[in-house]
Amino acid sequence: MNLSFSSVTAKPCSTRKPCCSSRRCGVIRSEVNVAPKQRRGGVLSKQVVPLSDIHVQEVVHRQSQIMSPCSKPKPQFEPNFLSDAYEMCGNICAEYAKTFYLGTLLMTEERQKAIWAIYVWCRRTDDLVDGPNAEYMSSAVLDGWEDRLHDIFNGQPYDMLDAALTDTVSKFSLDIEPFRDMIQGMRMDTMKSRYNSFQELYLYCYYVAGTVGLMTVPIMGIAQESVIPVQSVYDAALYLGIGNQLTNILRDVGEDALRGRVYLPQDELAQFGLRDKDVFSRKVSERWRKFMKYQITRARFYFNRAEDGVSQLEKASRWPVWSSLILYRKILDAIEDNDYDNLTKRAYVGRTKKLLTLPLAYTRSLYSNPKTKFRPSLTRLI
């Protein structure tokens, strides 16, 4: 399904690489939901700050256009080669993201294969920093990976897995910026091991996870009967990515500490009377429990906001997204069940619980109502 803003007119690009210029056409100041803040009486409020480095509106603008003179090159692949490429992507997705993979099986074949291709590219990108060869990682490696991304978007894949993504970007209105931003997130991982504030951490979460939401909305498709603005659907997709990454961070605190990394806002640690040494000591104190309750509340806040957008997706595309949302919420539950000990224990959702999530997610996908308007902004809560 092609989407368009009624007010958008497609314009030809003037640069040599029209669809994947490394320079941004301009910066849009985008209001970003940063954090629910605990106040007296347990009432939540939310800080909203502009982060000009996030150009979500530009991406939405470009991806919501019907294919224009800027459409990607249409590469010609031998059908069997392309079929094998997508099958390989599907096998990788099935091996490393079993529940999500099962959720994709209700999608149309074209969308299903496109999601697999994007998943594999994201996984390969993450493996540059966290994979078995991460010790050989350098800025030159990431620069080379970004050049390779440009080749993918220009119809010149390097290998079979690249070819699947090349075919995908030729069929769907995908913008290169979220992919480039994810690579930037990998660069941040090589340069930073501390984040002074949640504003800084949010930017990192956008780069490494929020970008996935922006990549996949054109693949998932928005229901024709949706009554909310396209931007709101993209916002919800971004919130799901943010919530997922915050949950990953909370789950992996102990493991990250062993590598000398603390993905927690330094100013908020201080507000609860904590410092890095408390993380490295791996002792769960009452202060730590209160701090973790605050962080979990924030992650759930983003999942709540994401729900509104899931219901606006094409019906066949909702199942894998609901599965992801429910499973990540269960990880937060598991941290609580461990009495907030994520310093010596790794919260996880067992195989049985994962399998039980599938029918629940399927039911949610069937009865989500795209005619329900987006809930009022929580910025007004005090």
Salt bridges, closest charged atoms under 4 A:
GLU109 OE2 - LYS113 NZ 3.85
ASP130 OD1 - ARG259 NH1 3.59
ASP143 OD1 - ARG187 NH2 2.88
GLU146 OE2 - ARG180 NE 2.81
GLU146 OE1 - ARG187 NH2 2.88
ASP159 OD2 - ARG124 NH2 2.70
ASP159 OD2 - ARG148 NH2 2.83
ASP162 OD1 - ARG124 NH1 3.18
ASP162 OD2 - ARG148 NE 2.64
ASP167 OD2 - LYS171 NZ 2.95
ASP175 OD1 - ARG62 NE 2.56
GLU177 OE1 - ARG24 NE 3.82
GLU177 OE1 - HIS55 NE2 3.52
GLU177 OE1 - ARG180 NH1 3.11
ASP181 OD1 - ARG24 NH2 3.35
ASP181 OD2 - HIS55 NE2 3.05
ASP189 OD1 - ARG261 NH2 3.33
GLU200 OE1 - LYS192 NZ 3.28
ASP252 OD1 - ARG251 NE 2.86
ASP252 OD1 - ARG346 NH2 3.34
GLU255 OE2 - ARG346 NE 2.75
ASP256 OD1 - ARG259 NH2 2.83
GLU268 OE2 - ARG298 NH2 2.64
ASP276 OD2 - ARG194 NE 2.61
GLU286 OE1 - ARG289 NH1 3.43
GLU307 OE2 - ARG329 NH1 2.67
ASP308 OD2 - ARG375 NE 2.94
ASP333 OD1 - ARG300 NH2 2.74
GLU336 OE2 - ARG300 NH1 2.90
ASP339 OD2 - ARG289 NH2 3.00
